Amino acid sequence: MRPAPFRIVPTFHPRIWGERSLAPIFPEKTNLSEKIGEVWLTDVRCPIASGPFATKTLQEAWPEIPAEWRGPRCAAMQDFPLLLKFIFPTDKLSIQVHPDDDYARVHEASSGGRGKTEMWHIVSAKAGAELLLGLKSGVTKKEFSAAIGSKSLEDLFQVHRVDERQTYFIPARTPHSIGGGMVVFEVQQYSDLTYRVYDYGRLDAHGQPRQLHIDKAMDVIQFGGPKIDRVRPLQWASQKMEIALLVACKYFATERWRIAELFTARPKTDAFNLLVFLSGSGTLRWDGGKTQYWPGECWFMPASLKGYELLPEDETSLIRTFVPDLNALRSNLRMLGIADGKISDLIVE
């Protein structure tokens, strides 16, 4: 098949801490009857809206997508590797932690056996918006265990005041919580393993407390870990666009692009790319086709696509993410004149 991009239709997930308006990313989703907390852009249940796999779900299409479309890095993967989300909190998420691959392989085989490393990119934030990420220096397992069940657990965390365009990397085993008043774009391993530690006494739609997973959480939390700070992106620009590499690890590499006029992209990766449009609209063109793009859309770009053009009608911001070859990524960054020290600060082994 001739390589061609296709659009993935998101799924919308109610959450107790969610939002009733998802504008401006999803302007048609306002005055909602239930609170939506997460929008999954690459849910395996997501329908495909265009191209040769239209009407299939991502899960149904994945085995049929040609190896050259997936790219050599992903050709042999049995499952789709990346889960992309928008998160819309009006209240705090639970205090939680995710297992790493080793723990999940032993204890969560029935749920896929994969851990969850993730990153957050702040799309927008109200004044005073905060998140909890990582424990304060010196917090012990005994101290943490004694605080479980009360709001004082928050006092053991590093508090991060957030602003638009900031990025945070969250390795597995790092406890955390996102606060209200922000919109977050998340890239993660395709895993939904979350161990809740504290949920602020909230009740679900049936009047019951949501399940906690304290024993498993205490098994996986890394005590005595390093201080965590936001990531400092590597940025380069031309007259036509601005690119910032937000973070890279063995599971994903993520960039934010800003374009104001016609741009021709020829990504150097051995894996398919995912484009997620944050703002702006325009035309996406490739050899053999073209389409309009809008905010909130997620597009699968085959690895074998030689290039494509983005022609914005107004200034456009978008995310590009993919499964990287870290050595090749380093080489590409060196070719741009970026010093090894800065590269090492951003690429997480």
C-alpha positions as CSV (number, residue, x, y, z in Angstrom):
1,M,0.0,0.0,0.0
2,R,1.1,3.5,-0.7
3,P,1.9,5.2,2.6
4,A,-0.7,7.7,3.7
5,P,-1.5,9.4,7.1
6,F,-4.7,8.5,8.9
7,R,-6.6,10.2,11.6
8,I,-7.5,8.5,14.9
9,V,-10.8,9.4,16.6
10,P,-10.4,10.0,20.4
11,T,-12.4,8.4,23.2
12,F,-13.7,10.4,26.1
13,H,-13.4,9.1,29.6
14,P,-15.5,10.4,32.6
15,R,-13.5,11.1,35.8
16,I,-14.7,12.3,39.2
17,W,-12.2,15.2,39.0
18,G,-13.0,16.1,35.4
19,E,-14.3,19.0,33.4
20,R,-17.6,19.9,31.7
21,S,-16.0,21.9,29.0
22,L,-13.1,20.8,26.9
23,A,-12.8,23.9,24.8
24,P,-10.8,25.3,23.0
25,I,-9.1,22.0,22.2
26,F,-12.5,20.3,21.6
27,P,-14.8,23.3,21.0
28,E,-17.9,21.1,20.4
29,K,-17.5,19.6,23.9
30,T,-19.0,22.2,26.2
31,N,-21.8,22.1,28.8
32,L,-21.3,18.3,29.1
33,S,-23.7,16.2,31.1
34,E,-20.9,14.4,32.9
35,K,-17.3,15.4,33.8
36,I,-14.7,14.3,31.3
37,G,-11.3,13.9,32.8
38,E,-9.3,12.2,30.1
39,V,-9.3,12.1,26.3
40,W,-7.4,9.1,24.9
41,L,-6.0,9.9,21.5
42,T,-4.5,6.4,20.9
43,D,-6.9,4.2,22.8
44,V,-6.9,0.8,21.1
45,R,-10.7,1.2,21.0
46,C,-10.3,4.4,19.0
47,P,-11.9,4.3,15.5
48,I,-9.8,5.2,12.5
49,A,-11.5,8.0,10.5
50,S,-9.6,8.0,7.2
51,G,-7.3,6.0,4.9
52,P,-7.3,2.3,4.1
53,F,-8.1,1.3,7.7
54,A,-11.1,3.5,8.1
55,T,-13.9,2.1,10.3
56,K,-11.5,-0.3,12.1
57,T,-10.4,0.4,15.6
58,L,-6.7,1.0,16.3
59,Q,-6.5,-2.5,17.9
60,E,-8.0,-4.1,14.8
61,A,-5.9,-2.2,12.4
62,W,-2.5,-2.5,14.1
63,P,-1.8,-6.2,13.0
64,E,-2.7,-5.1,9.4
65,I,-0.6,-2.0,9.2
66,P,2.4,-2.8,6.9
67,A,5.8,-3.2,8.6
68,E,7.2,-0.3,6.5
69,W,4.4,1.9,7.8
70,R,5.3,1.0,11.4
71,G,9.0,1.4,10.8
72,P,11.8,-1.1,11.7
73,R,11.7,0.0,15.4
74,C,8.0,-1.0,15.8
75,A,7.5,-3.6,13.1
76,A,7.6,-6.6,15.4
77,M,5.6,-5.0,18.3
78,Q,2.5,-7.0,19.0
79,D,0.7,-4.1,20.7
80,F,0.5,-0.4,19.9
81,P,3.3,1.1,22.1
82,L,2.1,4.6,23.0
83,L,-0.9,6.0,24.8
84,L,-1.5,9.7,24.2
85,K,-4.0,11.7,26.3
86,F,-5.3,15.1,27.1
87,I,-6.1,15.5,30.9
88,F,-8.7,18.1,32.0
89,P,-8.7,18.3,35.8
90,T,-10.9,20.7,37.8
91,D,-9.8,19.0,41.1
92,K,-6.8,17.0,42.3
93,L,-6.2,13.5,40.9
94,S,-5.6,10.9,43.5
95,I,-2.0,10.6,44.9
96,Q,-0.7,7.6,43.0
97,V,2.2,5.8,41.5
98,H,2.9,3.5,38.5
99,P,5.0,0.3,38.5
100,D,8.0,-0.2,36.3
101,D,8.3,-3.0,33.7
102,D,10.0,-5.5,36.1
103,Y,7.3,-5.2,38.7
104,A,4.5,-5.3,36.2
105,R,5.9,-8.3,34.4
106,V,5.8,-10.3,37.6
107,H,2.6,-8.9,39.3
108,E,0.5,-7.6,36.5
109,A,0.8,-10.1,33.7
110,S,-2.9,-10.3,33.2
111,S,-3.0,-6.5,32.6
112,G,-0.3,-6.6,29.9
113,G,2.8,-6.8,32.1
114,R,4.0,-3.3,31.1
115,G,5.0,-0.5,33.5
116,K,4.1,3.1,33.0
117,T,6.7,5.8,32.4
118,E,5.1,9.1,31.2
119,M,5.6,12.7,30.5
120,W,3.3,15.8,31.0
121,H,3.3,18.9,28.8
122,I,1.3,21.7,30.2
123,V,-1.0,23.0,27.4
124,S,-2.5,25.7,29.6
125,A,-2.6,26.6,33.3
126,K,-4.6,29.0,35.5
127,A,-2.7,31.2,38.0
128,G,-1.7,29.1,41.0
129,A,-2.1,25.7,39.3
130,E,0.2,23.1,41.0
131,L,1.2,19.4,40.8
132,L,2.9,17.1,43.2
133,L,5.8,15.2,41.7
134,G,8.4,13.3,43.7
135,L,9.0,13.1,47.4
136,K,10.9,15.7,49.4
137,S,14.5,14.8,50.3
138,G,14.8,12.4,53.2
139,V,11.2,11.2,53.3
140,T,11.3,7.6,54.5
141,K,9.0,4.6,53.8
142,K,7.9,4.6,57.5
143,E,7.1,8.3,57.4
144,F,5.1,8.0,54.1
145,S,3.2,5.0,55.5
146,A,2.2,6.8,58.6
147,A,0.8,9.7,56.6
148,I,-1.4,7.6,54.3
149,G,-5.1,8.2,54.9
150,S,-4.8,11.9,55.6
151,K,-4.3,15.1,53.5
152,S,-1.0,15.6,55.4
153,L,0.5,13.1,52.8
154,E,0.7,16.1,50.5
155,D,3.3,17.7,52.8
156,L,5.8,15.0,51.9
157,F,5.8,15.9,48.2
158,Q,7.8,18.3,46.1
159,V,5.2,20.9,44.9
160,H,5.6,22.4,41.4
161,R,3.8,25.6,40.4
162,V,3.1,25.1,36.7
163,D,2.9,27.4,33.7
164,E,1.9,26.9,30.0
165,R,4.5,25.0,27.9
166,Q,6.3,23.5,30.8
167,T,7.2,19.8,30.6
168,Y,7.7,17.2,33.3
169,F,9.1,13.6,33.1
170,I,7.6,11.0,35.4
171,P,9.6,7.8,35.6
172,A,7.8,4.7,36.9
173,R,7.9,4.4,40.7
174,T,7.7,8.2,41.2
175,P,4.6,9.1,43.3
176,H,2.6,12.1,42.0
177,S,-0.7,13.9,41.6
178,I,-2.0,16.6,39.2
179,G,-4.0,19.5,40.5
180,G,-6.9,21.4,39.0
181,G,-6.8,24.4,36.8
182,M,-4.7,23.1,33.9
183,V,-4.8,21.1,30.7
184,V,-2.1,18.5,30.4
185,F,-0.9,16.6,27.3
186,E,0.5,13.2,28.3
187,V,2.6,10.7,26.5
188,Q,3.1,7.3,28.2
189,Q,3.8,3.6,27.7
190,Y,0.6,1.9,26.7
191,S,-0.4,0.8,30.2
192,D,-3.2,1.8,32.5
193,L,-1.6,0.5,35.7
194,T,-2.2,3.0,38.5
195,Y,-1.8,2.4,42.2
196,R,-3.9,4.9,44.2
197,V,-2.5,5.8,47.6
198,Y,-4.9,8.6,48.7
199,D,-8.1,9.9,47.1
200,Y,-9.2,12.7,49.4
201,G,-12.2,10.8,50.7
202,R,-14.1,11.1,47.5
203,L,-17.0,8.8,46.5
204,D,-17.8,7.4,43.1
205,A,-21.1,7.6,41.3
206,H,-22.4,4.7,43.4
207,G,-21.5,6.4,46.7
208,Q,-18.5,4.2,47.3
209,P,-14.8,5.1,47.9
210,R,-12.6,4.4,44.9
211,Q,-10.3,1.5,45.3
212,L,-6.9,2.1,46.8
213,H,-3.8,0.0,46.1
214,I,-1.6,0.8,49.1
215,D,0.3,-2.5,49.4
216,K,1.4,-2.5,45.7
217,A,2.1,1.2,45.9
218,M,4.5,0.7,48.8
219,D,6.2,-2.1,46.9
220,V,7.1,0.2,44.0
221,I,7.6,3.7,45.3
222,Q,11.2,4.8,45.1
223,F,12.2,6.4,48.4
224,G,15.4,8.4,48.4
225,G,15.1,9.3,44.7
226,P,16.7,12.4,43.2
227,K,15.0,15.8,43.3
228,I,12.7,16.3,40.4
229,D,12.4,19.5,38.4
230,R,10.7,20.4,35.1
231,V,12.5,19.5,31.9
232,R,14.4,22.2,30.1
233,P,13.6,21.6,26.4
234,L,16.2,21.8,23.6
235,Q,14.9,24.4,21.1
236,W,15.9,25.4,17.6
237,A,14.2,27.6,15.1
238,S,14.2,28.8,11.5
239,Q,12.1,31.5,9.8
240,K,9.4,29.1,9.2
241,M,9.1,27.2,12.4
242,E,10.2,26.6,16.0
243,I,10.9,23.1,17.3
244,A,11.5,22.1,21.0
245,L,12.5,18.6,21.9
246,L,10.6,18.2,25.2
247,V,12.0,14.9,26.5
248,A,13.3,11.6,25.2
249,C,13.6,8.1,26.8
250,K,13.6,4.6,25.5
251,Y,9.8,4.5,25.3
252,F,9.1,7.9,23.6
253,A,10.6,11.1,22.3
254,T,8.4,14.1,22.1
255,E,8.7,17.5,20.4
256,R,6.5,20.6,20.2
257,W,6.4,22.4,16.9
258,R,5.2,26.0,16.1
259,I,4.6,26.9,12.5
260,A,3.3,30.0,10.9
261,E,3.8,29.3,7.2
262,L,4.3,26.4,4.8
263,F,6.7,23.8,6.2
264,T,8.0,20.6,4.6
265,A,8.7,17.9,7.2
266,R,11.1,15.0,6.5
267,P,11.4,13.4,9.9
268,K,14.5,11.1,10.4
269,T,13.0,8.2,12.4
270,D,12.8,4.5,12.0
271,A,9.3,4.4,13.6
272,F,5.9,5.9,12.8
273,N,5.2,9.4,14.1
274,L,2.1,10.7,15.8
275,L,1.1,14.3,15.3
276,V,-1.3,16.0,17.7
277,F,-2.6,19.5,17.0
278,L,-2.9,21.7,20.0
279,S,-4.0,24.9,18.2
280,G,-4.5,26.4,14.8
281,S,-5.8,24.9,11.6
282,G,-4.6,24.3,8.0
283,T,-3.8,21.7,5.4
284,L,-1.8,18.6,5.7
285,R,-0.4,17.4,2.3
286,W,1.5,14.3,1.3
287,D,2.4,12.5,-2.0
288,G,-1.1,11.3,-3.1
289,G,-3.4,13.3,-0.8
290,K,-4.3,16.2,1.4
291,T,-6.7,17.0,4.2
292,Q,-7.6,19.7,6.7
293,Y,-6.3,19.5,10.2
294,W,-7.9,21.0,13.4
295,P,-7.1,21.2,17.1
296,G,-7.4,18.0,19.1
297,E,-6.7,15.8,16.2
298,C,-4.2,12.9,16.3
299,W,-2.7,11.7,13.0
300,F,-0.7,8.5,12.4
301,M,2.2,9.3,10.0
302,P,3.8,6.2,8.4
303,A,7.5,5.8,8.8
304,S,7.8,5.1,5.1
305,L,6.2,8.5,4.2
306,K,9.0,10.4,2.5
307,G,7.8,13.7,3.7
308,Y,4.7,15.9,4.1
309,E,3.8,19.5,4.1
310,L,1.9,21.6,6.7
311,L,0.2,24.7,5.4
312,P,-1.2,26.7,8.3
313,E,-4.2,29.0,7.9
314,D,-3.2,30.5,11.3
315,E,-0.3,29.9,13.6
316,T,-0.3,26.2,14.6
317,S,1.2,24.4,17.6
318,L,1.5,20.7,17.5
319,I,3.1,17.7,19.2
320,R,5.2,15.1,17.4
321,T,6.0,11.9,19.3
322,F,7.5,8.5,18.3
323,V,9.4,5.5,19.6
324,P,13.1,6.6,19.3
325,D,16.5,5.2,18.5
326,L,18.3,7.2,21.2
327,N,21.7,6.9,19.5
328,A,20.3,8.2,16.2
329,L,18.5,11.0,18.1
330,R,21.8,12.0,19.7
331,S,23.5,12.1,16.3
332,N,20.7,14.2,14.8
333,L,21.0,16.7,17.7
334,R,24.7,16.9,17.3
335,M,24.2,17.7,13.6
336,L,22.2,20.7,14.8
337,G,25.1,21.9,16.8
338,I,23.7,21.0,20.2
339,A,26.3,20.3,22.9
340,D,26.6,16.8,24.3
341,G,26.0,18.1,27.8
342,K,22.6,19.6,26.9
343,I,21.7,16.4,25.1
344,S,22.5,14.2,28.1
345,D,20.4,16.4,30.3
346,L,17.3,15.8,28.2
347,I,17.7,12.2,27.1
348,V,16.8,9.8,29.9
349,E,18.4,6.4,29.7
